[in-house]
């Protein structure tokens, strides 16, 4: 997993390097969340769910699967928050 706000940027050289490293997904929020938390002296946690494959889009989830398929991840996140 690679965390960056670069996801929508066309940069084939970066994508080739990510592929060579075995990266299969990109997250757009975690890096920013952790940077803001560090700046404020706070703790942060992300729960990453996977909906799409970075290189093989035949494995991507449908819009309906994205809307309904992450209940367990939500439960994990809430449990961590309350712990």
C-alpha positions in Angstrom: 0.0 0.0 0.0 1.3 3.4 -1.0 -0.2 6.5 0.7 -0.1 9.7 -1.2 -2.4 12.4 -2.7 -0.8 11.5 -6.1 -3.4 8.9 -7.0 -5.0 10.9 -9.9 -1.7 12.3 -11.2 -0.4 10.7 -14.5 3.1 9.6 -13.7 4.1 6.4 -15.4 7.6 6.4 -14.0 6.1 6.4 -10.4 3.7 3.7 -11.3 6.5 1.5 -12.7 8.5 1.9 -9.5 5.5 1.1 -7.4 4.8 -2.1 -9.5 8.5 -3.1 -9.1 8.2 -2.8 -5.3 5.1 -5.0 -5.3 2.6 -2.2 -4.5 -1.0 -3.1 -5.3 -2.9 -0.2 -3.9 -2.9 3.6 -3.3 -4.4 5.3 -0.3 -5.1 9.1 -0.5 -5.9 10.0 3.0 -3.6 8.2 5.5 -0.4 10.2 4.8 -2.2 13.5 5.2 -4.0 12.3 8.3 -0.8 11.2 10.0 1.0 14.4 9.0 -1.7 16.6 10.5 -1.8 14.4 13.7 2.0 14.7 14.1 1.8 18.5 13.6 -0.8 18.8 16.3 0.8 16.2 18.6 -2.2 13.9 18.3 -2.6 10.2 17.6 -4.2 8.9 14.4 -5.3 5.6 13.0 -6.4 4.5 9.6 -8.2 1.3 8.6 -7.5 0.7 5.0 -10.0 -1.2 2.9 -9.3 -2.3 -0.6 -11.8 -1.7 -3.4 -9.6 -1.7 -6.5 -6.4 -3.3 -7.8 -3.8 -0.7 -8.8 -2.9 -2.6 -12.0 -5.5 -5.2 -12.7 -8.9 -3.5 -12.9 -10.7 -6.7 -13.6 -10.5 -7.3 -9.9 -12.0 -3.9 -8.9 -15.2 -3.8 -6.8 -18.4 -2.6 -8.3 -20.0 0.7 -7.0 -22.6 -1.4 -5.1 -19.9 -3.5 -3.5 -18.1 -0.4 -2.4 -21.3 1.0 -0.8 -22.1 -2.2 1.1 -19.0 -4.3 1.5 -17.0 -2.5 4.2 -19.2 -3.1 7.3 -16.6 -5.2 9.1 -13.9 -2.6 8.5 -16.2 0.0 10.0 -16.8 -2.2 13.0 -13.0 -2.6 13.5 -12.4 1.1 13.2 -15.1 1.9 15.8 -13.8 -0.8 18.2 -10.3 0.7 17.9 -11.6 4.2 18.6 -13.5 3.0 21.7 -10.6 0.9 23.0 
